[in-house]
Amino acid sequence: MNIHQTSVHTYPDDAVLLDVREPAEWTAGHAPNAVHIPLGELPQRLDDLPHTLESLPVVCRSGVRSAQAVAYLANRGVEATNVAGGMQAWAEAGKRLVSDSGHPTVI
């Protein structure tokens, strides 16, 4: 299966993203309007997916887990795209991050 990928530069800082990282990664720092559904919970939480007009951007730390999520979603008829480089690329691009501590970082 061919996984569709896009650059972090495609999205504004306030884009709605599906973040499939683990809870500790999410808590450390995430995109402001991201929806958090860890990869392992995705099958049970399909109803919690954000509804977008186009392809749903999916992120993880580096892009591996999000690629798995995109493949899973595609098999269920959900149009999604892997954000290349994940949250590491998001942070490197200087895009906005938020966290519970007020000091966001990507782990």
N, C-alpha and C positions, 0 to 999 in steps of 0.2 A: 504494500500500500504506500502511496506517495503522500507524505505529510506536508501540508501547506505551511510555509513559514513566512513570517514577516519580521521586519526590523522594529526595534523599540522606537525608532524615530518616526514610525508610522502613526503612533498614538500620542495624543496630548497627555499631560500629566494627570488629568482628571478622567481618563478613559476607564470604562468598566471592563475589568479583566477577571478571569477565573484563575485564582491562585490555588494550586494543588499541592503546596508545600505542607510540611508537618507543622503542628501548632507552635512549637518553639521558634521555627523559622518565621512564621507569620507574626508572632508577637514581637520579634526583634525589629521587624520593619517590613512594610508592604505599601503598595500603591494606594492612594487615598480612597478610591472607589472600587477597589478589588472586592470580590466575593470569595470567601475562603471555604473551599471544600477539599480536604486532603484527598490525594489520589485514591487511597484505600477506601474512602467513604463514597466515592463518586457513584458506584452502582446503586446505592441506596438513596442517594440525594439528587437524582436527576431533576426532580421537581423544584429544587432550589437553585437551578441554573439561572443566571441573569438572562433576560430576554433582550436580545440586541436586534437591530434592524439588519445587520449583516453578519459576517462570520465572527464567532465568539473568540476573542483573543485569550489564550491560555498560557500561564507562566508557572515556572517553578524556580529553583535556584539557578540552574544553568541551561535548561532546555530539554533534558532527558525525560524526566517524569511528565512534563507537559506534552511532549511528543507522544508518549503512551496515552495520555488523556485524550489528545486530539484523535488518535486512531480509534480509541474506544468510543468516543462520541460520534465519529463518522460512521461507525458500524451501527449506530442507533439513530442515524438520520439527522444528527445535529451538525450543522456547519460550524467548524472551529478552525483556528489557525494557531500554530505554535509560535510564540514570541521568541525569536532566536536569541540565545544567550541568557534568557530568563531574567530574574531580578538582579543578577550580577550586571548584566548589560544595562538594565534600567538605571541602576545606581551609577554606573560608569558614565552614562549619558547625562547625568545631572538631573534626572527626573525626580520629582517629589516623592518622598517616602514619609510615612507616619508610623508611630509605634505607641504602645501604652506608656512607655517610659519617657517619651518625649525626646529620646535620642536614638532615632532609627538607624539601623545597620542591616546589612544583608548577611545572613549566616547560612 
